[in-house]
């Protein structure tokens, strides 16, 4: 197992000090084949190996973007079951392990803009139809300790300057008809569903709003900027920026993000939290520069940073100019405090890629 990955798992275990909550539980993760699913499943499987983890871990994914490699490795443990499952079309009643779940993590939605624009109906339905089926299935389950819905920072749309950093009470500036609406509005409506099922049935739902996660486990074919830049480094090609380079973001390293999500999952009541990092807020051109510098150190990278018009006509439509979270709520109630800044995180990501697959 790679050094970077081992360090990250240990970091998560240290920062999330309540791993005993998962001992002898049953956990289900929908959309477990994606980037975040890779780290969640790896974290829980590590607990299982050490005798302090869940008694069963059910990983569900519809494989719309291909069968994940980590599923093949995880399924060698009898306590971990990986299954092709379409949350929109398939029946939970046919999965025996689903009935007695203690924790459910619902991530079944495409998160990369290039891909959710390619599969808009599937993306929207996962967040509405699939989520409704999930909530209906568990609404009478009194043993359920927590159901984590993955929303998104995209529910805020393109905030005005007075709402950056953006806190959880900002209502958003979002198009309901644009090319991003399948994802943005799907997540917004999904949060409404979660609120209603908590109020009416007392379902222990919690909501996380991720802000720009990146790092090991993110496929270089993901089509989001951190993956595109990493792919360019590995292939020793020029880093291509498809905007003017001025949009700004903060980038939250995966290990810090997972700590936040675990804290939201195990929070003791319904609430919604921004999970990201507040600094540094950097431009895309600055991000490219960090990649290029780290690439030279780790891969002997020789490429340059260039600008090109995107091939996809809607690539920049409704693209937020700034994205920066206010995490004071998570800091206050969850004791969430991310530490890994983007310079270090990118080096860890590239080093992970250099070391090869797990």
C-alpha positions, 0 to 999 in steps of 0.5 A, a space after each residue: 500500500 502506498 505511503 501517501 495513502 497510508 498517511 492519509 488514512 492515519 490522518 483521517 483516523 487521528 482527526 476523526 476521533 470517534 471511530 468506535 461509533 462504527 464498530 459492529 455496524 452495518 454501513 451502506 454507501 451509494 455511488 461508492 464507485 466514485 472519487 469520494 467513495 474510494 476514500 470512504 471505502 478504504 477508510 472503513 475497510 481499514 477499520 474492518 481489518 483492524 477489528 474496530 470497524 463495521 460488521 458489514 459494508 455494502 457498496 453500491 454503484 451503477 457503473 455508469 462511468 465504468 466499474 471501479 478498480 477498488 471494488 475488485 480489491 474490496 470484494 475479497 473481504 467477505 464483510 464487504 459486498 460490492 454490487 452493481 445497483 441503480 438507485 433510480 431503477 432497482 429495488 432496495 427490498 432485493 438487497 438483504 443487507 440494506 434492511 438493517 443499516 446503521 449508517 447510509 451515505 448517499 453519494 449516487 450522483 455524477 459530480 463532474 460537470 462534463 459528465 453530468 452535462 452528458 447524463 443530465 437526466 440520470 444525474 437529476 434522477 439520482 438526486 430526486 428519484 433515487 433519494 426519494 426511494 432511499 428516504 421512503 425505504 428508511 423512513 420507518 427504520 428506528 435503528 438508523 443512526 445517520 443518513 448522509 446526503 451529499 449536496 454540493 457547493 453548487 447549490 449556491 450558484 454564482 454568489 455575489 461579492 457580498 456573499 463570499 466567503 459563502 455561509 450555509 444561509 445564502 440562498 443561491 443565485 442558480 439557473 433552473 434551466 441552464 446546462 448545470 441545472 440537472 446537478 445544481 437544482 437536483 441537489 437543491 431539491 434533494 436538500 428539501 426532501 431531506 428536510 421534509 423527511 426529517 421533519 415528518 418522520 424524524 429520519 436522522 438525515 444530515 447534509 454535507 455541501 462539498 467545496 472542490 475536493 481533490 487528491 488521491 483517488 480522483 481519476 485523471 479522466 474525471 474531467 474536473 480541473 484538478 484531474 485535467 492538470 494532473 493528467 497533463 503533468 503525467 503525460 508531460 503535455 502543456 497544462 491547458 486552461 479553458 477560461 481566462 484563468 481568473 475564476 477563483 476557488 479554494 481546494 480541499 484535500 480529500 483527507 480533510 474532506 473525509 474527516 468533515 463528512 464523517 463528522 457530519 454523518 455522526 452529528 446528533 441532529 439534522 443540519 447542513 454544513 459546508 465542508 471545504 477549506 477557507 484558504 487560500 482562495 486562488 485563481 485557476 492560473 495560480 493553481 496551474 502554476 502550483 501543478 507545474 512547479 510540483 510536476 517539475 519536482 516529482 515528474 520532471 515535467 517540461 510542459 507550459 501553461 497555455 489557454 485554449 477555447 473549450 471544445 464543449 460549447 457549454 463548458 463555461 456557461 454559468 461557471 461560478 467566478 468565485 467559490 470559497 466557503 465559510 466553514 465557521 458553522 462546521 468549525 463551531 459544531 463539528 470541531 472541523 478544522 482542515 489543515 492541508 493547504 493546496 500546495 501540499 495537497 497537490 504534491 501529495 496527489 501527484 506523488 500518489 499518481 507517481 507511485 501507481 495504483 493500489 
